[in-house]
Amino acid sequence: MDMLFIVVHVLFGLGSFAGSLMLAVGFKDKFNELNTLQKSGILLTIISLFATIAVTMVSKGNMIAAIIFIALGAVACGYLAFAKTKEA
């Protein structure tokens, strides 16, 4: 049962990871047009997911993977926050 829990946890984590990256890519051109609540929600989702993964990796002693995930999270947030809005 423990192994099943771990596998399901990993699968949901990978789904969340993919979803947060899809949010970053999907909203890159429209992010500056969103209101503050919408922007905050998207950024909080991305930051929380990457932080959760990094904390889990650090707790298992894998500092390099944690640093990689922190860098990926920073890039995803930077990609959104500093992307230029396309003009029509």
C-alpha positions in Angstrom: 0.0 0.0 0.0 2.9 2.4 0.8 4.3 1.8 -2.7 1.0 2.6 -4.3 0.8 5.8 -2.3 4.3 6.9 -3.4 3.5 6.1 -7.1 0.2 8.1 -7.0 1.9 10.9 -5.2 4.7 11.1 -7.8 2.1 10.9 -10.7 0.0 13.8 -9.2 3.2 15.7 -8.6 4.3 15.3 -12.2 0.9 16.4 -13.3 1.1 19.5 -11.1 4.6 20.2 -12.4 3.5 20.0 -16.0 0.3 22.0 -15.3 2.3 24.9 -13.7 4.7 25.0 -16.7 1.7 25.0 -19.0 0.2 28.0 -17.1 3.5 29.8 -17.5 3.7 29.1 -21.3 -0.1 29.6 -21.9 -0.3 33.0 -20.2 3.1 34.4 -21.3 1.6 36.7 -23.9 -1.5 37.8 -21.9 -0.1 37.8 -18.3 0.3 41.6 -18.1 -3.4 41.9 -19.1 -4.6 39.9 -16.1 -5.7 41.6 -12.9 -3.6 41.4 -9.7 -5.6 38.5 -8.2 -5.2 36.4 -11.3 -1.5 37.1 -11.6 -1.0 36.4 -7.9 -2.9 33.1 -8.2 -0.8 31.9 -11.1 2.5 32.9 -9.5 1.6 31.4 -6.2 0.7 28.1 -7.8 4.0 28.0 -9.6 6.1 29.1 -6.7 4.3 26.7 -4.3 4.7 23.7 -6.5 8.4 24.3 -7.2 9.0 25.0 -3.5 7.2 21.8 -2.5 9.3 19.8 -4.9 12.5 21.4 -3.7 11.8 20.9 0.0 11.0 17.2 -0.7 14.3 16.8 -2.6 16.3 18.5 0.1 14.6 16.3 2.7 15.9 13.3 0.8 19.4 14.7 0.5 19.3 15.6 -3.2 20.5 19.2 -3.2 21.4 19.3 -6.9 17.9 18.3 -7.9 16.4 20.9 -5.5 18.6 23.6 -6.9 17.5 22.6 -10.5 13.8 22.8 -9.5 14.3 26.2 -7.8 16.0 27.5 -10.9 13.2 26.1 -13.1 10.6 27.8 -10.9 12.4 31.1 -11.0 12.7 30.9 -14.8 9.0 30.1 -15.1 8.0 33.0 -12.9 10.4 35.3 -14.6 9.1 34.2 -18.0 5.6 35.3 -17.0 6.5 38.4 -15.1 8.8 39.9 -17.7 7.2 38.6 -21.0 6.2 41.4 -23.3 2.5 41.5 -24.3 1.9 40.9 -28.0 0.3 43.8 -29.8 -2.6 43.2 -32.2 
